[in-house]
Amino acid sequence: MRRRRGPASMGPMTEVRIVHTADLERPDREAARALLDEAFDGDFTGHDWEHSLGGLHAMVWEGGEPVGHAAVVQRRLLHGGRALRAGYIEGVGVRADRRGRGIGGAMMAALERVARDAYDLGALAATDEAVPFYRARGWLPWRGPAHALTPAGIVRTKDADGALFVLPAGVPLDRTADLVCDWRDGDVW
């Protein structure tokens, strides 16, 4: 029997494991955090890690070590007078020596299915370097102004303009309208 294969550059099919934070054992959580610290060149904060917790983690392992991590968590976004349940993508990283092999795409495919099937939409804030990756996967740029619902009320978050992307999942969206995210410590988007 022939073994199934993933993309040609990946070799044998890469297995993406999906696990909820509650079921991610401490050593695996620590390994995932270390991977993200490395993938973001030390610019992955404690708040960034906290934002990745409480939902589903898509992870790829090789030789007992994680080589890729991505998470989807639930957030509330306000749009058009409605509170939408968003599958918000966080903590996407692939070990530097494993990039370009389809690992990021495999993890995102698993989380995009969750975002489309379990939420009103998918959403994320992308780094400049990641924008081509998300666009190629069908994520659409948010063109309207971004805001956050803070303890002091709704506050404009201009720094998020141009970095926000959505994955429609059946709810009509006007991507030129205001989009408001729920409050959290650290980067709100």
C-alpha positions in Angstrom: 0.0 0.0 0.0 1.4 3.4 -0.9 1.8 6.0 1.8 -0.2 9.2 1.3 2.0 12.3 0.7 1.5 16.0 1.4 2.8 18.8 -0.8 5.9 17.7 -2.7 8.3 19.8 -0.6 7.0 18.3 2.7 7.9 14.6 2.1 5.6 12.2 4.0 2.3 13.7 4.9 2.6 16.1 7.9 0.2 15.2 10.7 -1.4 18.2 12.3 -2.6 17.5 15.8 -5.5 19.5 17.1 -5.8 19.8 20.9 -7.6 22.1 23.2 -5.5 24.1 25.7 -7.0 22.0 28.6 -5.6 18.9 27.0 -2.2 20.3 26.1 0.2 18.8 28.7 2.6 21.2 30.5 5.7 20.0 28.6 3.9 20.4 25.3 2.7 23.9 26.2 6.2 24.9 27.2 7.6 23.5 24.0 5.0 25.4 21.9 5.8 28.6 23.8 9.6 28.1 23.2 8.9 27.4 19.5 7.0 30.7 19.2 9.7 32.6 21.0 12.1 31.3 18.5 9.8 31.9 15.5 9.2 35.5 16.5 12.9 36.1 17.3 12.2 36.8 20.9 9.4 39.3 20.1 6.6 37.0 21.4 5.4 38.4 24.7 3.6 36.8 27.6 0.5 38.5 26.5 0.9 37.1 23.0 1.1 33.6 24.5 -1.9 34.2 26.8 -3.9 35.2 23.7 -3.1 31.8 22.2 -4.6 29.9 25.1 -8.2 28.8 25.8 -9.0 27.4 22.3 -7.7 24.8 19.9 -4.0 24.4 19.0 -2.9 23.0 15.7 0.6 21.6 16.1 3.1 19.7 13.9 5.7 17.6 15.7 8.9 16.0 14.3 11.2 13.9 16.4 9.3 14.7 19.6 9.6 18.4 19.1 7.1 20.9 17.8 8.0 22.5 14.5 4.8 24.4 14.0 2.0 25.9 16.1 -1.1 27.9 15.5 -4.2 28.5 17.6 -7.8 29.5 17.2 -9.6 31.2 20.1 -13.1 32.7 20.4 -13.4 36.5 20.4 -16.3 38.9 20.1 -16.2 41.4 17.3 -18.8 44.1 16.8 -19.8 44.8 13.3 -22.9 46.4 11.8 -24.7 46.5 15.1 -24.1 42.8 15.9 -21.8 40.9 18.2 -20.1 38.2 16.1 -18.4 35.1 17.4 -15.0 35.1 15.7 -12.5 32.3 15.4 -9.5 34.4 16.0 -6.1 33.0 14.9 -3.2 33.5 17.2 0.4 32.3 17.7 1.1 31.1 14.2 4.8 30.1 13.9 7.0 27.5 12.1 10.5 26.7 13.2 12.9 28.6 10.9 14.6 25.5 9.5 11.2 23.9 8.6 9.6 26.9 6.7 8.6 26.6 3.1 7.5 23.0 3.5 3.7 23.5 3.8 3.6 23.2 7.6 2.0 26.6 8.1 -0.5 25.9 5.4 -1.4 22.5 6.9 -2.0 24.1 10.3 -4.0 26.9 8.8 -6.2 24.6 6.8 -7.2 22.8 10.0 -8.0 26.0 11.8 -9.8 27.6 8.8 -12.2 24.7 8.8 -12.9 25.4 12.5 -13.3 29.1 11.9 -15.8 28.5 9.0 -17.8 25.7 10.7 -17.9 26.9 14.3 -17.9 30.7 14.1 -19.5 33.6 12.3 -16.2 34.5 10.8 -12.4 34.0 11.1 -10.2 36.9 11.9 -6.6 37.7 12.6 -4.0 40.5 12.7 -1.0 39.8 10.4 2.5 40.9 10.5 3.7 42.6 7.3 5.8 39.4 6.4 2.7 37.2 6.8 0.3 39.2 4.6 1.1 37.4 1.3 0.6 34.0 3.1 -2.9 34.9 4.4 -4.0 36.6 1.2 -3.0 33.5 -0.8 -5.2 31.4 1.5 -8.2 33.5 0.8 -8.2 35.8 3.9 -9.6 39.2 3.0 -8.1 42.5 4.2 -10.4 44.6 6.5 -10.6 48.0 4.8 -12.6 49.9 7.5 -11.4 51.5 10.7 -10.5 49.3 13.7 -11.5 49.9 17.3 -11.4 48.2 20.7 -14.1 48.0 23.3 -11.9 49.1 26.3 -12.9 49.7 30.0 -13.1 53.4 29.0 -15.4 52.7 26.0 -14.8 52.3 22.3 -11.3 53.5 21.3 -9.9 53.8 17.8 -6.9 51.5 17.2 -5.3 53.0 14.1 -2.2 50.8 14.5 -4.4 47.8 13.4 -5.5 49.4 10.2 -4.1 47.4 7.3 -3.2 44.4 9.5 -6.6 42.9 10.0 -7.9 40.0 7.8 -11.2 38.1 7.9 -12.3 34.8 6.6 -16.0 35.1 5.9 -18.1 32.2 7.1 -21.7 33.0 6.1 -22.3 36.3 7.9 -22.6 39.3 5.6 -19.6 41.7 6.1 -19.0 45.2 5.0 -15.2 45.3 5.0 -15.2 49.1 4.8 -17.3 49.5 8.0 -16.0 49.8 11.6 -14.9 46.7 13.3 -14.6 46.6 17.1 -12.8 43.9 19.1 -13.3 42.8 22.7 -10.8 44.0 25.3 -7.7 42.1 26.4 -4.4 43.0 27.9 -1.4 43.5 25.5 -2.1 43.9 21.8 -5.9 44.1 21.6 -5.8 42.9 18.0 
